[in-house]
Amino acid sequence: MNKFRARLTLMFIVLIGCSVLTAGLFMAKLMQDSHIEALKTNMLRELHILQVTVDWKRSGTDAELTRYYTGQAMLLRNSADARITYIRADGKVLGESDYDPGNMDNHLSRQEVIDAEKYGTGIATRYSQTVGRNMLYVVVPVKDGAVTQGFLRLAMSLEDVENSIRHLWSVLLAGLIIVFVIAGLISYRLAYGITRPIEMITRVAQQITNRNYKARVHFPKKDEIGQLGMALNRMADSLQLQMNRITENEGRLSSVLENMNSGVMMIDKEERIVLLNRSAEEFLGFSSQELLGKKFDEAKQQFEFTQMIQECFETREHIRDEMIFYYPSERILDINLNPILQTDDEWAGVLIVLHDTTAMRRLERMRSEFVANVSHELKTPIAAVKGFAETLLAGALNDKETAKSFLQIIFDESERLNRLIGDILELSKIESKRIPLHFSPVHLHSFIANCVHVMNAEAKKKHIELEMQVPQDAYMEADEDRLRQILINLLSNGINYTPEGGKVKVKVELLDDIVAGSEGEKLKLTIADTGIGIPKKDLPRIFERFYRVDKARSRSSGGTGLGLSIVKHLVELHKGTIRVESEVGMGSKFIIELPVLH
C-alpha cells in the first residue's frame, strides 16, 4: 500500500509538473513569437523609411558604388540600430554596415531576397556565418516602376530575444521547482487520504481471507470508499454467518460419521480414497492415514472387495453383497456400493457403506440351532411317551409290572418335557427382560445355608460334601428368588458332574471395585467342585442354550441344557458378571461378581 501511495503521489506531481511545464513552453513560445513579430513590424517600418532615402540611380564603378552605399549603410546604422545591407538586383552586395562587402557572397539565392522579389517582403531567421549568431532578416525590394533595381535589407540579432527567453525559462524552472514541492505535499496528502481507507479495507480483506471473519472496517465517511467499506462489512457478516453454518454442519457430519456403527468409505472419480470413518478403519484393518489419497486397488484390500469396487466403477450401478473379511478379524460385512452423481449428472465416484452383520448372522445361527435343539429335545420325550403308550395300547396293560414300568417312564418323560417347556419359557422371559426384579436386603450366610440345605439330600445320594464359607455379616441387595435360582442351578450342576465322594464349595468374598472405578463394593461368589471338569475348547460355549459338554450324561441326569444360560442372564440382570475356570479331571469353578448395592 505504501508503494501505491508513492505511485499516486508521483502521478499527481508529474501531472502538475507537466501542466506547468506545458504552460511555460506555451508562454515562452508566445513571448518569442510576439517579440519577433514586433521586431518584424518595426524593421519593416524602418525599411520603408530608408527606402525613400536611397538613391538607386547613382552611376559609377562597382568600387565607387560600394564605397558610397557602404558609407550610407554605416551612416544609417546608428539611427536604425540594425545591420543594413544594400543588394543590387543581380545579388551583389553594394553596401554593408558591419562587414566588408567585397568579402560577402552573392545574396540573390538568399531566401529573404527570393521572397522579397516574389511577395514584396522577405523575412527569414537563420544562423549567420558572418556574425556567428542567429539573425532576423527583413528585405524589401527597391523598384523603378515594375523593374527591381535592388534590395534593402535590415538584420537584427536575436540575442536579446534569446536572453529574454532564457530569463523566462529560469523564472519558469524556479517556479516549477516551487510548484513541485507544493504539489508534492498536496499530492501526498491527497494520496494519503485516498490510500489510507483503501489500506484499511485491504487489511480487513486479507484478514477475511485468512478466515478472521470478525474483522471489520471502521471508516466514518459516507463517500464511495466509505460505502465500499460498509459493503465489505456486510460481506464479512454474511461470510461469518455462512462459515458458522458450514462449520456447524461439518461438525455434525463429522460427528455422525465418526460415531456411526457402519463404515463409510468414499472413492473419487480418480479412483482415490478420499474419506474413511473410524468404523471403516476397524472393519478394513487400516488407518485413514494409510489409505487416504491412495487408489483403491493399491490399498492392500481383499481381492473380492477390490473387484466389487472395480465393477461399480465400470457399470456405475448400485451393488450390494455380503462378504466375509478375515483381516483384522473374521467378520461378515454387508457391502453397499453407490455411484455418486453430481447435480449435473457428472460422475463423481463411489460411496461405500459397510455394515457388520457378524452378530446378526451369529444370532440367526443361534436361533436356527435353538429351534433345532428345541425340536430335538421335545421330540425325544414325545417319542418315548408315544412309543410306550402304543405298547400299552397294544396289550401291555395286561402285564401289571410291565404296565407300571411303562407308565413310570411316561410320567418321567412328561416331567422332563414339562421342565424343558418351563425352562424355555423362563429363558424367553428373562431374555426379553419381561420379569421385574424386586431388590431387597439379603443376609447371605443364612440365605446360602438355606440353599445348601435344599440341595443336601441330593448330595447325600452321591456322598458329596457341601461346604460353605460365608462371612456372618455379609449382606447385599438382590432379588432373593432369582438369586436362589442362580445358586440352586450352579449347586445342582456341581453335584451332577462331581463323582461320588467329591466336594462342592460355596465361598463369598467382599472386595472393593477399584479396577472398575465405580463407587461402592462388589461381592464375589464362587461355586467350586471337584468334578470331571470342562475341556478348554468347550469353555467359551457353556453358557449357550442347549449346549452340553457330556450330552449322554446330561440327558441321563435329566438336564435340559438351559440352566447355565438362565444363570448367565439372571446374573446380568443383577448388573454382574460370571466366568468359569476349569480343567479336565480337576473340577470347575464358577465365579460371579455382583454389586452389593443397586
C-alpha positions in Angstrom: 0.0 0.0 0.0 2.9 2.4 0.6 4.1 1.7 -2.9 0.7 2.6 -4.2 0.6 5.8 -2.2 4.1 6.7 -3.6 2.9 6.0 -7.1 -0.2 8.0 -6.6 1.8 10.9 -5.2 4.3 10.8 -8.1 1.4 10.7 -10.5 0.0 13.9 -9.0 3.4 15.6 -9.1 4.0 14.5 -12.7 0.5 15.7 -13.7 1.0 19.1 -12.1 4.6 19.4 -13.4 3.6 18.5 -16.9 0.8 21.1 -16.7 3.1 23.8 -15.5 5.8 22.8 -18.0 3.3 22.9 -20.9 2.1 26.3 -19.8 5.7 27.5 -19.6 6.5 26.2 -23.0 3.4 27.8 -24.4 4.2 31.2 -22.7 7.9 31.1 -23.9 6.8 30.3 -27.5 4.1 33.0 -27.3 6.6 35.5 -25.9 9.2 34.6 -28.5 6.7 34.9 -31.4 5.3 38.1 -30.1 8.8 39.7 -29.7 9.9 38.6 -33.1 6.6 39.8 -34.7 7.2 43.2 -33.1 10.7 43.3 -34.4 9.5 42.4 -37.9 6.9 45.2 -37.8 9.5 47.8 -36.6 12.1 46.7 -39.1 9.6 46.9 -42.0 8.6 50.3 -40.9 12.2 51.4 -40.8 12.9 49.8 -44.2 10.1 51.7 -45.8 11.5 54.9 -44.4 15.0 54.1 -45.6 13.7 53.1 -48.9 12.7 56.6 -49.6 16.2 57.9 -48.8 18.1 55.6 -51.1 19.3 56.8 -54.5 19.5 53.7 -56.6 20.1 55.6 -59.9 23.6 56.5 -59.0 26.2 55.6 -61.6 29.8 54.7 -61.3 32.1 51.7 -61.0 31.4 48.9 -58.6 34.1 50.1 -56.3 32.7 53.6 -56.2 29.2 52.3 -55.7 30.4 50.0 -53.0 32.1 52.9 -51.1 29.1 55.1 -51.5 26.5 52.6 -50.3 28.7 51.3 -47.5 29.1 54.8 -46.3 25.3 55.3 -46.4 24.8 52.0 -44.5 27.3 52.9 -41.8 25.7 56.3 -41.6 22.2 54.9 -41.1 23.2 52.1 -38.8 23.2 54.2 -35.7 19.8 55.6 -36.3 18.3 52.3 -37.3 20.2 50.3 -34.6 20.4 47.5 -37.1 22.7 46.0 -39.7 21.9 47.4 -43.1 22.8 45.8 -46.4 22.4 47.2 -49.9 22.0 44.5 -52.5 21.9 45.1 -56.2 19.3 43.4 -58.4 21.8 40.8 -59.5 22.5 39.9 -55.9 25.9 41.7 -55.4 26.3 43.4 -52.1 27.0 47.1 -52.7 27.0 48.3 -49.1 27.2 46.7 -45.7 27.2 48.5 -42.3 29.1 45.9 -40.3 31.3 43.9 -42.8 33.3 44.4 -45.9 31.0 43.9 -48.9 33.9 42.6 -51.0 34.2 39.5 -48.9 30.5 38.8 -48.9 28.8 36.2 -51.2 26.2 36.9 -53.8 22.8 37.3 -52.0 20.5 36.6 -54.8 19.9 33.0 -53.6 19.1 34.0 -50.0 15.6 33.0 -49.0 14.6 36.5 -47.8 15.7 38.1 -51.1 13.8 35.5 -53.1 10.7 36.1 -51.0 11.1 39.9 -51.4 11.2 39.6 -55.2 8.2 37.3 -55.2 6.0 38.7 -52.4 7.2 42.3 -52.0 8.6 41.5 -48.5 11.1 38.9 -47.4 11.6 37.7 -43.9 13.9 35.0 -42.7 15.5 33.8 -39.4 18.8 31.8 -39.6 22.2 31.5 -38.2 24.6 33.9 -39.8 28.1 32.5 -40.5 29.3 36.1 -40.9 28.4 37.4 -37.4 28.2 33.9 -35.8 24.7 34.2 -34.2 21.0 33.8 -35.0 19.7 36.8 -37.0 16.4 38.1 -38.2 16.5 39.3 -41.8 13.8 41.7 -43.3 14.2 42.6 -47.0 12.1 45.0 -49.2 12.8 45.4 -53.0 13.6 48.8 -54.5 11.7 49.2 -57.7 11.5 51.7 -60.5 8.1 51.1 -61.8 7.9 47.4 -62.4 11.6 46.9 -62.6 13.6 45.9 -59.4 16.7 47.9 -59.1 17.9 46.3 -55.9 17.1 45.2 -52.3 17.4 46.9 -49.0 17.9 44.6 -46.0 17.8 45.1 -42.3 19.2 42.5 -40.0 18.9 42.4 -36.2 20.4 39.9 -33.8 18.0 37.6 -31.9 20.4 37.5 -28.9 18.1 39.8 -26.9 15.1 37.7 -27.7 17.0 34.5 -26.7 18.3 36.2 -23.5 14.7 37.1 -22.6 13.5 33.6 -23.3 16.4 32.1 -21.2 15.4 34.5 -18.4 11.9 33.4 -18.7 13.0 29.8 -18.5 15.0 30.5 -15.4 12.0 32.0 -13.7 9.8 29.2 -15.0 12.1 26.5 -13.7 12.4 28.1 -10.3 8.6 28.4 -10.2 8.3 24.8 -11.4 10.5 23.6 -8.5 8.5 25.5 -6.0 5.3 24.2 -7.6 6.7 20.6 -7.5 7.4 21.0 -3.7 4.0 22.3 -3.0 2.4 19.8 -5.4 4.4 17.0 -3.7 3.0 18.0 -0.3 -0.5 18.4 -1.5 -0.3 15.2 -3.6 1.0 13.2 -0.6 -1.9 14.5 1.5 -4.4 13.6 -1.2 -2.8 10.2 -1.8 -2.8 9.5 1.9 -6.4 10.5 2.2 -7.3 8.1 -0.7 -5.0 5.2 0.1 -5.5 5.1 3.9 -9.1 3.9 3.8 -8.1 1.6 0.9 -5.3 0.3 3.0 -7.7 -0.4 5.9 -10.1 -2.1 3.5 -7.3 -4.2 2.1 -6.1 -5.2 5.6 -9.6 -6.3 6.6 -10.0 -8.2 3.3 -6.7 -10.0 3.9 -7.9 -10.9 7.5 -11.1 -12.2 6.0 -9.1 -14.3 3.5 -7.2 -15.7 6.5 -10.6 -16.8 8.0 -10.8 -14.0 10.5 -14.5 -13.2 9.8 -14.7 -10.9 12.8 -12.5 -8.2 11.2 -14.4 -5.0 10.2 -13.7 -1.7 8.5 -14.2 1.3 10.9 -14.4 4.3 8.5 -16.9 7.1 9.3 -17.0 8.8 5.9 -20.1 8.2 3.7 -18.3 8.7 0.4 -17.7 5.9 -2.2 -14.8 4.4 -0.2 -16.9 4.5 2.9 -19.7 2.7 1.0 -17.1 0.2 -0.1 -16.1 -0.4 3.5 -19.7 -0.9 4.5 -20.2 -3.3 1.7 -17.2 -5.2 2.8 -18.5 -5.3 6.4 -21.8 -6.7 5.1 -20.0 -9.3 3.1 -17.9 -10.2 6.2 -21.2 -10.6 8.2 -22.6 -12.8 5.6 -19.4 -14.9 5.3 -19.2 -15.3 9.1 -22.8 -16.5 9.2 -22.3 -18.9 6.3 -19.0 -20.2 7.7 -20.5 -20.7 11.1 -23.3 -22.7 9.5 -20.8 -24.6 7.4 -18.6 -25.3 10.4 -21.6 -26.4 12.4 -22.8 -28.7 9.6 -19.3 -30.1 9.1 -19.0 -30.7 12.8 -22.4 -32.5 12.8 -21.5 -34.5 9.7 -18.0 -35.4 11.1 -19.6 -36.4 14.5 -22.2 -38.6 12.7 -19.6 -40.2 10.5 -17.2 -40.9 13.4 -19.9 -42.3 15.7 -21.6 -44.4 13.1 -21.5 -48.2 13.7 -21.5 -48.5 9.9 -18.3 -48.0 8.0 -18.3 -45.2 5.3 -15.7 -45.1 2.6 -15.7 -42.7 -0.4 -13.6 -43.0 -3.6 -13.5 -40.1 -6.1 -13.6 -40.3 -9.9 -9.8 -40.5 -10.0 -10.2 -43.9 -8.1 -8.5 -42.4 -4.9 -9.8 -43.0 -1.4 -10.8 -39.6 0.0 -12.9 -40.5 3.0 -12.8 -43.2 5.7 -14.5 -43.1 9.1 -13.5 -44.8 12.3 -15.8 -47.8 11.8 -14.4 -48.4 8.3 -10.9 -48.3 9.7 -11.8 -51.0 12.2 -13.5 -53.1 9.5 -10.7 -52.9 7.0 -7.8 -53.0 9.4 -6.1 -49.9 8.1 -6.0 -46.3 9.5 -7.1 -43.4 7.4 -3.5 -42.1 7.2 -2.5 -45.3 5.5 -5.4 -45.3 2.9 -6.3 -41.7 2.2 -5.0 -40.5 -1.2 -4.2 -44.0 -2.4 -6.0 -45.7 -5.3 -8.4 -48.4 -4.1 -6.5 -51.1 -6.0 -3.3 -50.1 -4.2 -4.8 -50.2 -0.7 -4.0 -53.9 0.1 -7.6 -54.9 0.4 -9.3 -58.3 0.0 -9.3 -59.2 -3.7 -13.1 -59.8 -3.9 -13.7 -56.4 -2.3 -11.4 -54.6 -4.8 -13.1 -56.5 -7.7 -16.5 -55.3 -6.4 -15.4 -51.6 -6.4 -13.9 -52.0 -9.9 -17.3 -53.4 -11.1 -19.1 -50.4 -9.7 -16.7 -48.1 -11.5 -17.3 -49.9 -14.7 -21.1 -50.3 -14.5 -21.9 -47.2 -12.4 -24.8 -49.0 -10.8 -25.7 -49.8 -7.2 -24.1 -53.1 -6.0 -24.9 -54.9 -2.7 -23.4 -58.1 -1.5 -22.3 -59.8 1.7 -18.7 -60.8 2.2 -16.5 -62.5 4.8 -13.4 -60.5 5.8 -10.6 -62.3 7.5 -8.4 -59.3 8.5 -8.0 -57.8 11.1 -10.6 -60.3 12.5 -13.1 -62.6 10.9 -16.3 -60.5 10.2 -19.3 -60.8 7.9 -19.8 -57.4 6.2 -22.8 -56.3 4.3 -21.4 -54.1 1.5 -23.3 -51.3 -0.3 -21.6 -49.6 -3.3 -23.5 -46.5 -4.5 -22.4 -44.5 -7.5 -22.1 -40.7 -6.8 -23.6 -38.3 -9.4 -23.3 -34.5 -9.0 -26.2 -32.2 -9.8 -25.3 -32.0 -13.4 -25.2 -35.9 -13.6 -21.4 -35.8 -13.8 -19.7 -38.9 -12.4 -18.0 -38.2 -9.1 -17.0 -41.6 -7.7 -18.3 -44.3 -5.4 -19.7 -44.2 -1.8 -19.2 -47.5 0.1 -21.2 -48.3 3.2 -20.1 -51.3 5.3 -22.4 -52.9 7.9 -21.1 -55.5 10.4 -23.6 -58.3 10.2 -21.5 -60.8 12.2 -23.6 -60.6 15.3 -26.8 -60.8 13.4 -25.7 -63.8 11.4 -24.5 -65.4 14.7 -27.9 -64.6 16.2 -29.6 -66.1 13.2 -27.5 -69.2 13.6 -28.2 -69.4 17.3 -31.9 -69.1 16.6 -31.7 -71.8 14.0 -29.8 -74.0 16.4 -32.2 -73.2 19.2 -35.2 -74.2 17.0 -33.3 -77.4 16.0 -32.4 -78.2 19.6 -35.9 -77.4 20.9 -37.4 -79.7 18.3 -34.9 -82.4 19.1 -35.4 -82.0 22.9 -39.2 -82.1 22.5 -39.1 -84.9 20.1 -37.2 -87.3 22.4 -39.7 -87.3 25.4 -42.7 -87.1 23.0 -41.4 -90.1 21.0 -40.9 -92.1 24.3 -44.3 -91.2 25.6 -45.9 -92.1 22.2 -43.9 -95.4 21.9 -44.7 -96.6 25.4 -48.3 -95.6 25.1 -48.7 -97.5 21.9 -47.1 -100.5 23.6 -49.6 -100.3 26.4 -52.4 -100.0 24.0 -51.2 -103.0 22.1 -51.8 -105.2 25.1 -49.1 -104.5 27.7 -51.7 -103.3 30.1 -52.5 -106.9 31.0 -49.0 -107.2 32.5 -49.2 -105.1 35.6 -45.5 -104.9 36.2 -44.6 -104.0 32.6 -47.5 -101.5 32.5 -46.4 -99.9 35.8 -42.8 -99.6 34.4 -44.0 -98.1 31.2 -46.3 -95.7 33.0 -43.4 -94.6 35.2 -41.3 -94.0 32.1 -44.2 -92.0 30.5 -44.5 -90.0 33.7 -40.8 -89.3 33.9 -40.6 -88.2 30.2 -43.7 -86.0 30.7 -42.0 -84.4 33.7 -38.8 -83.9 31.7 -41.0 -82.3 28.9 -42.6 -80.1 31.5 -39.3 -79.0 32.8 -38.0 -78.3 29.3 -41.0 -76.2 28.4 -40.8 -74.4 31.7 -37.1 -73.6 31.2 -37.7 -72.4 27.7 -40.5 -70.1 28.8 -38.4 -68.9 31.7 -35.4 -68.2 29.5 -37.6 -66.4 27.0 -39.0 -64.1 29.7 -35.5 -63.4 31.1 -34.1 -62.6 27.7 -36.9 -60.3 26.8 -36.5 -58.6 30.2 -40.2 -59.1 31.0 -39.5 -60.2 34.5 -39.1 -57.4 37.0 -36.5 -57.8 39.7 -37.6 -56.9 43.3 -34.4 -55.9 45.2 -34.3 -56.3 48.9 -31.5 -56.8 51.5 -30.3 -60.4 51.7 -28.4 -61.9 54.6 -26.0 -64.1 52.6 -25.0 -66.5 55.4 -28.5 -67.7 56.2 -29.6 -67.4 52.6 -26.8 -69.7 51.2 -27.2 -72.0 54.2 -30.8 -72.5 53.2 -29.9 -73.2 49.6 -27.2 -75.7 50.7 -29.8 -77.4 53.0 -32.2 -77.8 50.0 -29.5 -79.5 47.9 -28.2 -81.6 50.8 -30.5 -84.5 50.2 -29.4 -84.8 46.5 -25.8 -84.5 47.5 -26.0 -87.3 50.1 -27.2 -89.7 47.4 -23.7 -89.4 45.9 -21.9 -88.9 49.2 -20.9 -85.4 48.1 -19.9 -82.9 50.7 -21.4 -79.5 50.5 -19.3 -76.8 52.2 -19.9 -73.0 52.6 -17.5 -70.2 53.6 -19.6 -67.1 54.0 -18.9 -64.1 56.4 -21.6 -63.8 59.1 -22.1 -60.0 58.4 -22.3 -60.3 54.6 -25.3 -58.5 53.1 -26.3 -57.5 49.6 -29.3 -56.1 47.6 -30.8 -58.7 45.2 -33.9 -60.3 44.0 -34.0 -63.2 46.5 -35.9 -65.6 44.3 -33.7 -65.0 41.3 -30.5 -65.2 43.4 -31.7 -68.6 44.8 -32.4 -69.8 41.2 -28.8 -68.9 40.3 -27.3 -70.7 43.3 -29.5 -73.8 43.1 -28.7 -74.2 39.4 -24.9 -74.0 40.0 -25.1 -76.3 43.0 -27.1 -78.8 41.0 -24.6 -78.7 38.2 -21.7 -79.2 40.6 -23.5 -82.2 42.2 -24.4 -83.7 38.9 -20.9 -83.5 37.4 -19.0 -84.5 40.5 -18.2 -88.2 41.1 -19.3 -89.8 44.4 -17.3 -88.8 47.4 -16.4 -85.4 45.9 -17.0 -81.9 47.3 -18.9 -78.8 46.2 -17.9 -75.5 48.0 -19.6 -72.1 48.1 -17.5 -69.1 49.0 -18.4 -65.4 49.4 -15.8 -62.6 49.5 -16.3 -58.8 49.7 -14.0 -56.7 47.6 -13.6 -53.0 46.6 -14.3 -52.3 42.9 -11.0 -50.5 42.4 -10.4 -51.8 39.0 -13.7 -50.8 37.5 -13.5 -47.4 39.1 -17.2 -47.2 40.2 -18.3 -46.4 43.7 -19.3 -49.0 46.3 -18.3 -52.6 46.8 -18.7 -55.8 44.9 -19.4 -59.3 46.1 -17.5 -62.3 44.7 -19.5 -65.6 44.8 -17.5 -68.7 43.9 -19.0 -72.2 43.4 -16.3 -74.8 43.1 -16.5 -78.5 42.6 -14.1 -81.5 42.3 -15.9 -82.9 39.3 -14.9 -84.1 35.9 -14.1 -80.5 34.6 -14.7 -78.9 31.3 -12.4 -79.2 28.2 -10.8 -75.9 27.2 -12.5 -75.9 23.8 -15.9 -76.0 25.4 -15.4 -73.2 27.9 -16.5 -70.3 25.5 -19.8 -72.1 24.7 -21.0 -73.5 28.0 -23.5 -70.6 28.6 -25.2 -71.1 25.2 -28.7 -72.6 25.2 -28.8 -76.4 24.9 -25.0 -76.7 24.8 -23.8 -79.8 26.7 -20.3 -80.9 27.3 -21.3 -84.5 28.0 -24.6 -85.0 26.2 -25.2 -88.6 27.3 -24.7 -87.8 31.0 -26.7 -84.6 30.8 -29.7 -86.4 29.4 -29.4 -89.2 31.9 -29.3 -86.7 34.7 -32.5 -85.0 33.4 -30.8 -81.7 32.5 -32.4 -79.5 29.8 -29.2 -77.7 28.7 -30.7 -74.3 29.6 -29.6 -74.0 33.2 -26.3 -72.1 32.7 -27.9 -69.9 30.0 -30.6 -68.9 32.6 -27.9 -68.3 35.2 -25.9 -66.0 32.9 -28.9 -63.9 32.1 -30.0 -63.6 35.7 -26.5 -62.5 36.7 -26.5 -59.8 34.0 -29.9 -58.6 35.2 -28.2 -58.1 38.6 -25.5 -55.9 36.8 -23.0 -58.7 37.5 -20.6 -60.9 35.6 -20.0 -64.6 35.5 -17.0 -66.6 34.3 -15.7 -70.1 34.6 -12.3 -71.7 35.3 -11.9 -75.4 34.7 -9.5 -78.2 33.8 -10.5 -81.7 32.8 -10.4 -84.0 35.8 -9.6 -81.1 38.2 -13.1 -79.7 38.7 -14.7 -76.5 37.8 -15.0 -73.1 39.4 -17.9 -70.6 38.6 -17.0 -67.1 39.7 -19.8 -64.5 40.0 -19.2 -60.8 40.8 -22.2 -58.8 41.9 -22.6 -55.2 43.2 -23.5 -55.1 46.8 -25.9 -52.1 46.4 -28.2 -51.2 43.5 
